[in-house]
Amino acid sequence: MSDPRRGEWPVVLVCMPFMDDRRPSLQAGLLSALAWTHGFPATTLHANLDFAAGLGVDMYRALADNSGRLVGDWLFSLEAFGAAAPDPRNESVDLYAEDLAPALGTPVDRLRERLVRIRCDEVPAYLDALVDAYPWDRFRVVGFTSTFQQNAASMALARRLKQRHPELFTLFGGANFDAPMGQEWVRAVDSIDAAVIGEADAAFPMLLEALAGDRDLDGVPGLARRKAGRVVTGPSARLVQNLDDLPMPDYDEYFRRAENLRLQPRAASRAVHLPLETARGCWWGMKHHCTFCGLNGETMHFRSKSAQRVVDEFACQTRRYGSFRFEAVDNILDMRYFRTLFPALVESGAHYEIFYEVKANLSRAQIKLLADAGVSQIQPGIESFSSRVLSLMRKGVTAAQNVNLLRWARHHGMDVQWNLLWGFPGESPRDCDEQAAALRDLWHLTPPGDAGRLTMERFSPLFTDRDEILRDLRPEPAYARVYPADIDLDLVAYFFRCEMEGALPDDDYRSLREAVADWQGAWLGDAEPPVLEYRQAPHYVQIHDGRRKEDEGTYVLEGPTADLYLACCDRPVTAAAVHERLGLHGPVDGVQHVLNEFAEAGLVFRDGPRNVALAVPATRP
């Protein structure tokens, strides 16, 4: 029998700025649903929407996207920390205004004034209205989920709530509260009563049960709190092994609030990308943690939902919220889904539009199956077009596989989101120059959204193995502009700066930076993007090269030469494999000679012994 006292412990889970206003919080929606399944009344509060509506979505999104400098946290720091907050005279505003001006198309002087007004006037007014208008006295527990730039805003609201409603129990969690960050926040910020370190699925209902039963909190897994003048943390948070046991997230409050604020239209059909979780952890990271990746700090262990549960969740959430668009929050796609989930989605005939993060070594058939199942956006971990550099990263893919994924994704009309990274220990100038030269041949493929030196992240192998390779490791300077001096920034920072042994200076990447900029520029504007496509008939191939208008033309391949090219179109192959596949009788060197000619013409990407055609099959009109 359920304990009737649970009904006396209602919970509100708050999402503060600068969470994206265009979609609901999966974390809050899931914890709300979990609380209900354990008998605790719960709701979410997407308070970020009120701030977005007040600022205007263009300004809000520009601030949310500018996470590297922590401008969003800076805006809320005075209200979060009072007299202890750094920069009370807004001396950092010039830096932030110069950062944001290009994205907003606003003069720096005007933007500087606006940012000061937001920090000194609009933020306090927003917090006052939030505390005054919401029925906080109906709740016993207020939970805050914090990732990226949500810390200062969440702490600012918690501070005000503690002043007005000191009896409220304030609970924090999320990626910003992984160890050791969470323990330091609990030590330093009085308005935080406790924080869950790690996954909260087991800890959250156990905490509520302990509070409702007036029991000691020591046994709550992963719970950090102050006790007898120090921070104590319960046993390690238990990982949920069977994700099918979790309820579906509740997004009702998000849509009500977004529609009331006119951030979303009231319509039977919605275009919101609903967050959906089908897996946790990273199966590749369990074997070979990519050297630069700081995700899955303490939760690398890979788990996934059953295909049937995912099919049911897609259908249920579509019916409930009227959107066919989904954003899988998984760090990596479960490869078993190619045998289970995606054939089932194809069979269902549903018209979903789905985003997934994928490993870049997918085959032509796998990419086609994704497209057929409704996966229209992917984020592959490409990072480089040098197989040697990819091995330094421990990516487990080759440059040729990266190129091949971009080819088949372009053919199937997928939106590909990816970045190019450099700055790894062991890179050579030759690696950079070879990539820069190769990029000119890739203009018909989706360019990177961003390119630059890697960011040093907490929990990444480069960070954890820092004694051997890192010098002068220090938190990003932005943290000191946000947080008081009595907070140990070495413990709470996620992003760091350092000098890295064996990394090249910035000047060595000039040719690569320029090649990326040229590629990105070719896709700007309203003109048709560059193309390199082929049409085929038996022993005959035409390749239309429209990568650069000044060199536009058509290559005609006939006989064995055409057959050789087509043999490289499906996946990266060696000259010996082509020779065997075509049943040729001459020496393999003859095949390699033709492949070299293709590469010189920019029609084949050569990656050591592997070769892959660059042209994409033309689509039938």
C-alpha positions as CSV (number, residue, x, y, z in Angstrom):
1,M,0.0,0.0,0.0
2,S,1.3,3.4,-0.9
3,D,2.3,5.7,2.0
4,P,-0.4,8.5,2.2
5,R,2.3,10.8,3.4
6,R,3.8,10.9,-0.1
7,G,0.8,13.0,-1.2
8,E,2.0,15.6,1.3
9,W,5.3,16.0,-0.5
10,P,4.6,17.6,-3.9
11,V,7.6,18.4,-6.1
12,V,8.3,21.0,-8.8
13,L,11.2,20.4,-11.2
14,V,12.4,23.7,-12.6
15,C,14.2,24.4,-15.9
16,M,16.0,27.8,-15.8
17,P,17.7,29.8,-18.5
18,F,19.6,29.1,-20.6
19,M,18.0,25.8,-21.7
20,D,16.8,25.8,-25.3
21,D,13.3,27.3,-25.5
22,R,12.4,25.2,-28.5
23,R,12.1,21.9,-26.8
24,P,11.1,20.5,-23.4
25,S,13.5,19.1,-20.8
26,L,13.8,15.4,-20.9
27,Q,15.4,15.3,-17.5
28,A,12.6,17.2,-15.8
29,G,9.9,15.4,-17.7
30,L,11.3,12.0,-16.8
31,L,11.8,12.8,-13.1
32,S,8.3,14.2,-12.9
33,A,6.9,11.0,-14.3
34,L,9.1,9.0,-11.9
35,A,7.8,10.9,-8.9
36,W,4.2,10.2,-9.9
37,T,4.9,6.5,-10.3
38,H,6.1,6.5,-6.7
39,G,3.1,8.3,-5.4
40,F,4.5,11.8,-5.2
41,P,2.6,14.7,-6.9
42,A,5.0,16.4,-9.3
43,T,5.1,18.9,-12.1
44,T,7.7,20.7,-14.2
45,L,8.2,24.4,-14.5
46,H,9.9,25.5,-17.7
47,A,10.8,28.9,-16.3
48,N,13.3,29.5,-19.1
49,L,10.4,30.1,-21.4
50,D,9.3,33.2,-19.4
51,F,12.8,34.7,-19.8
52,A,12.9,33.8,-23.5
53,A,9.6,35.5,-24.1
54,G,10.7,38.6,-22.1
55,L,14.0,39.0,-23.9
56,G,12.9,37.9,-27.3
57,V,13.9,34.6,-28.8
58,D,16.7,36.0,-31.0
59,M,18.5,37.5,-28.0
60,Y,17.8,34.5,-25.8
61,R,19.1,31.9,-28.3
62,A,22.2,34.0,-29.0
63,L,22.9,34.0,-25.3
64,A,22.2,30.3,-25.0
65,D,24.4,29.4,-27.9
66,N,27.4,31.4,-26.5
67,S,28.2,28.9,-23.8
68,G,32.0,29.1,-24.0
69,R,32.2,32.5,-22.3
70,L,29.4,31.8,-19.8
71,V,27.6,35.0,-20.7
72,G,24.3,33.5,-19.5
73,D,25.8,32.7,-16.1
74,W,27.4,36.1,-15.9
75,L,24.0,37.8,-16.4
76,F,22.6,35.9,-13.4
77,S,25.7,36.0,-11.2
78,L,24.8,39.2,-9.2
79,E,21.4,37.7,-8.2
80,A,22.9,34.3,-7.5
81,F,25.8,35.4,-5.3
82,G,25.0,39.0,-4.2
83,A,27.9,41.0,-2.8
84,A,30.2,38.0,-3.3
85,A,29.7,38.0,-7.1
86,P,32.6,39.1,-9.2
87,D,32.4,42.0,-11.7
88,P,29.8,44.1,-9.9
89,R,30.6,47.0,-12.3
90,N,30.0,45.0,-15.4
91,E,33.6,45.4,-16.7
92,S,33.3,42.2,-18.7
93,V,30.4,43.5,-20.8
94,D,32.7,44.6,-23.6
95,L,34.0,41.1,-24.2
96,Y,30.5,39.7,-24.2
97,A,29.1,42.4,-26.5
98,E,31.9,41.8,-29.1
99,D,31.2,38.1,-29.0
100,L,27.5,38.4,-29.5
101,A,27.4,41.3,-32.0
102,P,28.0,39.2,-35.2
103,A,25.3,36.7,-34.4
104,L,22.7,39.4,-33.6
105,G,23.7,41.9,-36.2
106,T,23.6,44.6,-33.5
107,P,26.2,47.4,-33.0
108,V,28.5,46.6,-30.1
109,D,27.7,49.9,-28.3
110,R,23.9,49.1,-28.3
111,L,24.5,45.5,-27.3
112,R,26.7,46.6,-24.4
113,E,23.9,48.7,-23.0
114,R,21.4,46.0,-23.5
115,L,23.5,43.4,-21.7
116,V,24.0,45.7,-18.7
117,R,20.3,46.4,-18.6
118,I,19.5,42.7,-18.7
119,R,22.0,41.9,-15.9
120,C,21.0,44.8,-13.6
121,D,17.3,45.3,-14.4
122,E,15.7,42.5,-16.4
123,V,17.1,39.6,-14.5
124,P,16.0,40.8,-11.1
125,A,12.6,41.7,-12.4
126,Y,12.3,38.2,-14.0
127,L,13.2,36.5,-10.7
128,D,10.9,38.7,-8.7
129,A,8.0,37.9,-11.0
130,L,8.8,34.2,-10.9
131,V,8.8,34.1,-7.1
132,D,5.7,36.3,-6.8
133,A,3.5,34.6,-9.4
134,Y,4.2,30.9,-8.9
135,P,2.5,29.1,-6.0
136,W,5.7,27.9,-4.3
137,D,3.9,27.4,-1.0
138,R,2.1,24.4,-2.5
139,F,5.4,22.4,-2.8
140,R,7.9,20.8,-0.4
141,V,10.7,20.1,-2.8
142,V,12.1,22.2,-5.6
143,G,14.4,20.4,-8.0
144,F,16.8,22.1,-10.5
145,T,18.3,20.3,-13.4
146,S,21.5,22.1,-14.6
147,T,23.6,21.6,-17.7
148,F,25.7,24.2,-19.5
149,Q,24.6,27.7,-18.6
150,Q,21.9,26.9,-16.1
151,N,23.9,27.1,-12.9
152,A,23.8,30.8,-12.0
153,A,20.1,31.2,-13.0
154,S,19.1,28.2,-10.9
155,M,21.2,29.3,-7.9
156,A,19.7,32.8,-8.2
157,L,16.1,31.4,-8.0
158,A,17.1,29.0,-5.2
159,R,18.5,32.0,-3.3
160,R,15.3,34.0,-3.6
161,L,13.2,31.0,-2.7
162,K,15.2,30.3,0.4
163,Q,14.7,34.0,1.5
164,R,10.9,33.8,0.9
165,H,10.2,30.1,1.6
166,P,13.0,28.8,3.8
167,E,11.2,25.6,4.4
168,L,11.5,24.5,0.8
169,F,14.0,21.6,0.2
170,T,16.2,22.6,-2.8
171,L,17.7,19.8,-4.8
172,F,20.1,20.1,-7.7
173,G,21.4,17.7,-10.3
174,G,22.4,17.3,-13.9
175,A,25.7,17.3,-15.8
176,N,27.0,20.4,-13.9
177,F,26.7,18.4,-10.7
178,D,28.8,15.3,-11.5
179,A,31.6,14.7,-9.1
180,P,33.6,16.6,-7.9
181,M,31.6,19.6,-9.2
182,G,28.4,18.7,-7.3
183,Q,30.1,18.4,-3.9
184,E,31.8,21.7,-4.3
185,W,28.6,23.4,-5.2
186,V,26.9,22.0,-2.1
187,R,29.8,23.1,0.1
188,A,29.9,26.6,-1.3
189,V,26.3,27.6,-2.1
190,D,24.0,27.8,1.0
191,S,20.8,27.8,-1.1
192,I,21.5,24.3,-2.3
193,D,20.3,21.8,0.3
194,A,21.4,18.7,-1.6
195,A,22.6,17.5,-5.0
196,V,22.3,14.1,-6.8
197,I,25.7,13.1,-8.1
198,G,25.2,10.8,-11.2
199,E,22.0,9.3,-12.5
200,A,18.9,10.3,-10.4
201,D,16.4,7.6,-11.4
202,A,16.9,5.6,-8.2
203,A,18.1,8.4,-5.9
204,F,15.3,10.8,-6.6
205,P,12.3,8.7,-5.4
206,M,14.4,7.3,-2.6
207,L,15.1,10.8,-1.4
208,L,11.4,11.7,-1.6
209,E,10.5,8.6,0.4
210,A,13.1,9.5,3.1
211,L,11.9,13.0,3.3
212,A,8.2,11.9,3.5
213,G,9.1,9.3,6.2
214,D,11.3,11.7,8.1
215,R,14.2,9.3,7.8
216,D,17.9,9.9,7.6
217,L,19.3,10.7,4.2
218,D,22.6,9.0,4.5
219,G,21.5,5.9,2.5
220,V,20.3,7.8,-0.5
221,P,22.7,6.9,-3.4
222,G,24.7,9.7,-4.8
223,L,23.1,12.4,-2.5
224,A,25.6,15.1,-1.5
225,R,24.6,17.4,1.4
226,R,26.1,19.3,4.2
227,K,26.3,17.5,7.6
228,A,28.2,18.6,10.7
229,G,30.1,21.2,8.8
230,R,31.3,19.1,5.9
231,V,29.9,17.6,2.7
232,V,28.9,14.0,2.8
233,T,27.8,11.9,-0.2
234,G,25.8,8.7,-0.1
235,P,26.9,5.5,-1.8
236,S,27.4,5.7,-5.5
237,A,24.2,6.3,-7.5
238,R,22.9,3.1,-9.0
239,L,22.6,2.9,-12.7
240,V,19.3,1.8,-14.2
241,Q,20.0,-1.4,-16.0
242,N,16.7,-1.9,-17.8
243,L,15.7,1.4,-19.4
244,D,12.3,-0.1,-20.3
245,D,11.4,0.2,-16.6
246,L,11.5,4.0,-16.8
247,P,8.3,5.9,-17.5
248,M,7.8,8.1,-20.6
249,P,8.7,11.8,-20.0
250,D,5.9,14.2,-19.2
251,Y,6.0,17.3,-21.4
252,D,2.5,18.6,-20.7
253,E,3.5,21.7,-18.8
254,Y,6.1,22.7,-21.4
255,F,3.5,22.9,-24.1
256,R,1.0,24.7,-22.0
257,R,3.5,27.3,-20.9
258,A,5.1,27.7,-24.4
259,E,1.7,28.2,-26.0
260,N,0.5,30.6,-23.3
261,L,3.6,32.7,-23.8
262,R,3.1,32.4,-27.6
263,L,6.5,30.8,-28.1
264,Q,4.7,27.9,-29.7
265,P,1.6,28.1,-31.8
266,R,-1.6,26.4,-30.6
267,A,-2.1,23.8,-33.3
268,A,-3.0,20.2,-33.7
269,S,0.2,19.6,-35.6
270,R,3.4,20.7,-33.8
271,A,6.9,21.0,-35.1
272,V,8.8,20.6,-31.8
273,H,11.6,18.1,-31.7
274,L,10.6,16.0,-28.8
275,P,13.6,14.7,-26.7
276,L,13.6,10.9,-26.5
277,E,16.1,8.7,-24.8
278,T,16.7,5.2,-26.3
279,A,20.1,4.5,-24.8
280,R,22.6,5.7,-22.1
281,G,26.3,5.6,-22.0
282,C,28.6,4.8,-24.9
283,W,29.5,1.3,-26.1
284,W,32.5,2.6,-28.0
285,G,33.7,4.6,-24.9
286,M,33.6,1.4,-22.8
287,K,36.2,0.0,-25.1
288,H,38.2,3.0,-26.3
289,H,37.2,6.3,-24.8
290,C,37.8,9.1,-27.4
291,T,40.7,11.1,-26.0
292,F,38.9,14.5,-26.1
293,C,35.4,13.5,-25.0
294,G,34.2,14.5,-21.5
295,L,30.7,13.0,-21.8
296,N,29.5,10.2,-19.6
297,G,31.7,11.2,-16.7
298,E,30.6,8.4,-14.4
299,T,28.0,6.7,-16.5
300,M,29.9,5.2,-19.5
301,H,28.2,1.8,-19.1
302,F,26.0,1.3,-22.2
303,R,22.3,0.4,-21.9
304,S,19.5,0.7,-24.4
305,K,15.7,0.3,-24.5
306,S,14.2,-2.6,-26.4
307,A,13.1,-1.9,-29.9
308,Q,9.4,-2.5,-29.0
309,R,9.6,0.0,-26.2
310,V,11.1,2.6,-28.5
311,V,8.5,2.0,-31.2
312,D,5.8,2.4,-28.6
313,E,7.3,5.5,-27.2
314,F,7.5,7.2,-30.6
315,A,3.9,6.4,-31.2
316,C,2.7,7.4,-27.8
317,Q,4.5,10.7,-27.6
318,T,3.4,11.6,-31.2
319,R,-0.3,11.0,-30.2
320,R,0.1,12.9,-27.0
321,Y,1.9,16.0,-28.3
322,G,1.1,16.1,-32.0
323,S,4.7,16.2,-33.2
324,F,6.3,13.6,-35.5
325,R,9.8,15.1,-34.8
326,F,12.1,13.5,-32.3
327,E,15.6,14.2,-31.0
328,A,17.3,11.2,-29.6
329,V,19.6,12.3,-26.8
330,D,21.7,9.2,-26.9
331,N,25.5,9.7,-27.1
332,I,25.8,6.9,-29.6
333,L,23.4,4.7,-31.6
334,D,22.8,1.1,-30.5
335,M,24.0,-0.9,-33.6
336,R,21.5,-3.6,-32.7
337,Y,18.8,-1.3,-33.8
338,F,19.7,-1.9,-37.4
339,R,18.3,-5.5,-36.9
340,T,15.4,-4.5,-34.6
341,L,14.2,-0.9,-34.3
342,F,14.7,0.5,-37.7
343,P,13.1,-2.4,-39.7
344,A,10.2,-2.1,-37.3
345,L,9.9,1.7,-37.9
346,V,9.9,1.0,-41.7
347,E,7.3,-1.6,-41.3
348,S,5.1,0.7,-39.2
349,G,4.8,3.2,-42.1
350,A,5.1,6.1,-39.6
351,H,6.3,9.5,-40.9
352,Y,8.7,10.4,-38.1
353,E,11.6,12.8,-38.5
354,I,14.4,11.7,-36.1
355,F,17.8,12.9,-35.0
356,Y,20.5,10.5,-33.9
357,E,24.2,10.7,-32.9
358,V,26.0,7.9,-34.8
359,K,29.4,6.4,-35.2
360,A,30.8,7.4,-38.6
361,N,31.6,3.9,-39.9
362,L,28.1,3.2,-41.1
363,S,27.7,1.3,-44.4
364,R,25.7,2.4,-47.4
365,A,22.9,-0.1,-46.5
366,Q,22.8,1.1,-42.9
367,I,22.5,4.8,-44.0
368,K,19.7,3.9,-46.4
369,L,17.9,2.0,-43.6
370,L,18.2,5.0,-41.3
371,A,16.7,7.2,-44.0
372,D,13.9,4.8,-44.7
373,A,13.1,4.6,-41.0
374,G,12.7,8.4,-40.7
375,V,16.2,9.4,-39.5
376,S,16.6,12.7,-41.3
377,Q,19.4,14.3,-39.1
378,I,22.5,12.7,-37.9
379,Q,25.6,13.8,-35.9
380,P,28.5,11.6,-36.7
381,G,31.7,11.9,-34.8
382,I,33.8,12.8,-37.9
383,E,36.3,15.2,-36.4
384,S,39.1,14.7,-39.0
385,F,40.0,13.5,-42.5
386,S,43.3,12.1,-41.4
387,S,43.3,8.4,-40.4
388,R,46.5,9.0,-38.4
389,V,44.9,11.8,-36.4
390,L,41.8,9.8,-35.9
391,S,43.9,7.0,-34.4
392,L,45.4,9.6,-32.0
393,M,41.8,10.5,-31.0
394,R,41.0,6.8,-30.6
395,K,37.9,7.3,-32.8
396,G,37.9,3.8,-34.3
397,V,37.1,5.0,-37.8
398,T,39.2,5.9,-40.9
399,A,39.2,9.1,-42.9
400,A,37.8,7.1,-45.9
401,Q,34.9,5.9,-43.8
402,N,34.1,9.5,-42.8
403,V,34.1,10.6,-46.4
404,N,31.9,7.7,-47.3
405,L,29.3,8.5,-44.6
406,L,29.0,12.1,-45.9
407,R,28.6,10.7,-49.4
408,W,25.7,8.4,-48.7
409,A,24.1,10.8,-46.2
410,R,24.1,13.4,-49.0
411,H,22.6,10.9,-51.4
412,H,19.7,10.1,-49.0
413,G,19.0,13.7,-48.2
414,M,20.2,13.6,-44.6
415,D,21.1,16.7,-42.6
416,V,24.6,16.0,-41.2
417,Q,25.9,18.0,-38.2
418,W,29.6,17.6,-37.5
419,N,32.8,19.4,-36.6
420,L,36.4,19.3,-37.5
421,L,38.9,19.3,-34.6
422,W,42.6,19.8,-34.3
423,G,45.2,20.4,-31.7
424,F,45.9,16.8,-30.6
425,P,49.3,15.7,-29.2
426,G,51.2,13.9,-31.9
427,E,49.7,15.8,-34.9
428,S,52.2,16.9,-37.6
429,P,52.2,19.8,-40.0
430,R,51.9,17.2,-42.8
431,D,48.6,15.9,-41.3
432,C,47.2,19.4,-41.5
433,D,48.5,20.1,-45.0
434,E,47.2,16.8,-46.4
435,Q,43.8,17.4,-44.9
436,A,43.7,21.0,-46.3
437,A,44.5,19.7,-49.8
438,A,41.9,16.9,-49.5
439,L,39.1,19.3,-48.5
440,R,39.0,21.0,-51.9
441,D,37.7,17.7,-53.3
442,L,34.9,17.4,-50.7
443,W,33.0,20.6,-51.5
444,H,29.9,18.7,-52.7
445,L,29.5,17.1,-49.3
446,T,28.0,18.8,-46.2
447,P,30.7,21.1,-44.7
448,P,31.5,21.2,-40.9
449,G,29.4,23.4,-38.8
450,D,32.5,24.4,-36.9
451,A,36.2,23.8,-37.0
452,G,38.9,24.6,-34.5
453,R,41.2,23.5,-31.7
454,L,39.8,20.9,-29.3
455,T,38.4,22.1,-26.0
456,M,39.8,20.5,-22.8
457,E,36.9,18.9,-21.0
458,R,36.7,17.4,-17.5
459,F,36.4,13.6,-17.6
460,S,38.1,13.3,-21.0
461,P,41.2,11.0,-21.2
462,L,43.4,13.9,-22.1
463,F,42.2,15.6,-18.8
464,T,42.4,12.5,-16.6
465,D,45.9,11.6,-18.0
466,R,47.1,15.2,-17.7
467,D,50.2,14.6,-15.7
468,E,52.0,13.4,-18.8
469,I,50.9,15.8,-21.4
470,L,49.3,18.9,-20.0
471,R,51.0,22.0,-18.5
472,D,49.6,25.0,-16.8
473,L,46.1,23.5,-16.6
474,R,43.6,26.1,-15.4
475,P,39.8,26.7,-15.6
476,E,38.5,28.8,-18.5
477,P,38.8,32.4,-17.5
478,A,35.1,32.9,-17.9
479,Y,34.4,31.0,-14.6
480,A,36.2,33.7,-12.6
481,R,33.9,36.3,-14.1
482,V,30.9,34.5,-12.8
483,Y,31.6,32.7,-9.5
484,P,32.8,34.1,-6.1
485,A,36.4,33.8,-5.0
486,D,35.5,31.2,-2.2
487,I,34.4,28.7,-4.8
488,D,37.2,26.3,-5.9
489,L,37.1,26.7,-9.7
490,D,39.4,23.8,-10.2
491,L,36.6,21.6,-8.8
492,V,33.6,23.1,-10.5
493,A,34.9,24.0,-14.0
494,Y,34.1,21.7,-16.9
495,F,36.2,23.5,-19.5
496,F,39.9,24.2,-19.1
497,R,42.8,25.9,-20.8
498,C,46.3,24.4,-20.9
499,E,49.5,24.0,-22.8
500,M,49.7,20.5,-24.4
501,E,52.9,18.6,-25.0
502,G,53.2,17.6,-28.6
503,A,50.5,19.8,-30.0
504,L,51.2,22.1,-32.9
505,P,51.0,25.9,-32.7
506,D,48.0,27.7,-34.2
507,D,50.0,28.9,-37.3
508,D,50.4,25.3,-38.4
509,Y,46.7,25.0,-38.9
510,R,46.3,28.1,-41.1
511,S,46.0,26.1,-44.3
512,L,43.4,23.9,-42.8
513,R,41.4,26.8,-41.4
514,E,41.4,28.5,-44.7
515,A,40.3,25.3,-46.5
516,V,37.4,24.8,-44.1
517,A,36.3,28.5,-44.6
518,D,36.4,28.1,-48.4
519,W,34.3,24.9,-48.1
520,Q,31.7,26.5,-45.8
521,G,31.6,29.6,-48.1
522,A,30.6,27.4,-51.0
523,W,27.4,26.4,-49.2
524,L,26.4,29.9,-48.2
525,G,23.6,31.9,-49.9
526,D,20.6,30.8,-51.9
527,A,22.5,29.1,-54.8
528,E,22.4,25.4,-55.3
529,P,25.2,23.7,-53.3
530,P,28.2,22.2,-55.1
531,V,27.7,18.8,-56.7
532,L,29.7,15.8,-57.9
533,E,27.3,13.2,-59.1
534,Y,27.5,10.2,-61.4
535,R,25.1,8.4,-63.7
536,Q,25.8,4.9,-64.9
537,A,25.0,2.3,-67.5
538,P,26.7,-1.0,-68.1
539,H,30.5,-0.3,-68.5
540,Y,29.7,3.4,-68.8
541,V,29.8,6.3,-66.3
542,Q,29.2,10.1,-66.6
543,I,30.4,12.2,-63.7
544,H,29.1,15.8,-63.5
545,D,31.6,18.0,-61.6
546,G,29.9,21.1,-60.3
547,R,32.0,21.6,-57.2
548,R,33.4,24.9,-58.5
549,K,31.6,26.8,-61.2
550,E,34.8,27.9,-62.9
551,D,35.8,24.3,-63.4
552,E,32.4,22.7,-64.1
553,G,32.4,19.9,-66.6
554,T,31.7,16.2,-67.2
555,Y,34.0,13.2,-67.1
556,V,33.1,10.2,-69.3
557,L,34.4,6.8,-68.3
558,E,34.0,3.7,-70.4
559,G,34.8,0.0,-70.3
560,P,37.2,-1.3,-67.6
561,T,37.8,2.3,-66.4
562,A,34.1,2.8,-65.7
563,D,34.0,-0.6,-63.9
564,L,37.0,0.4,-61.8
565,Y,35.3,3.6,-60.7
566,L,32.0,1.8,-59.8
567,A,33.9,-0.7,-57.8
568,C,34.9,2.1,-55.4
569,C,31.5,3.6,-55.0
570,D,30.0,1.4,-52.3
571,R,32.7,1.6,-49.6
572,P,36.4,2.2,-49.3
573,V,38.4,-0.6,-51.0
574,T,42.0,-1.5,-51.8
575,A,43.4,-1.9,-55.3
576,A,43.8,-5.6,-54.6
577,A,40.1,-5.9,-53.6
578,V,39.0,-4.1,-56.8
579,H,41.2,-6.4,-58.8
580,E,39.7,-9.5,-57.2
581,R,36.1,-8.2,-57.4
582,L,36.4,-7.5,-61.2
583,G,38.2,-10.7,-61.9
584,L,41.0,-8.9,-63.6
585,H,44.0,-10.8,-65.0
586,G,46.6,-8.1,-65.2
587,P,48.8,-6.9,-62.3
588,V,47.3,-5.1,-59.3
589,D,49.6,-2.2,-60.0
590,G,47.6,-1.4,-63.1
591,V,44.5,-1.0,-61.0
592,Q,46.4,1.2,-58.5
593,H,47.6,3.4,-61.4
594,V,44.0,4.1,-62.6
595,L,42.9,4.8,-59.0
596,N,45.8,7.2,-58.6
597,E,44.7,9.0,-61.7
598,F,41.1,9.2,-60.3
599,A,42.6,10.7,-57.1
600,E,44.7,13.3,-59.0
601,A,41.5,14.4,-60.7
602,G,39.7,14.7,-57.4
603,L,37.3,11.9,-58.2
604,V,38.5,9.4,-55.6
605,F,39.5,10.0,-51.9
606,R,42.7,8.1,-51.2
607,D,43.4,7.0,-47.6
608,G,46.6,5.0,-47.5
609,P,45.7,1.7,-49.4
610,R,42.0,2.5,-49.3
611,N,40.1,4.3,-52.0
612,V,36.6,5.5,-52.1
613,A,34.8,7.3,-55.0
614,L,33.8,10.8,-54.2
615,A,30.9,11.2,-56.7
616,V,27.4,10.6,-55.4
617,P,24.8,8.7,-57.4
618,A,22.5,11.2,-59.3
619,T,18.9,11.1,-58.2
620,R,16.3,10.3,-60.8
621,P,14.1,13.2,-61.7
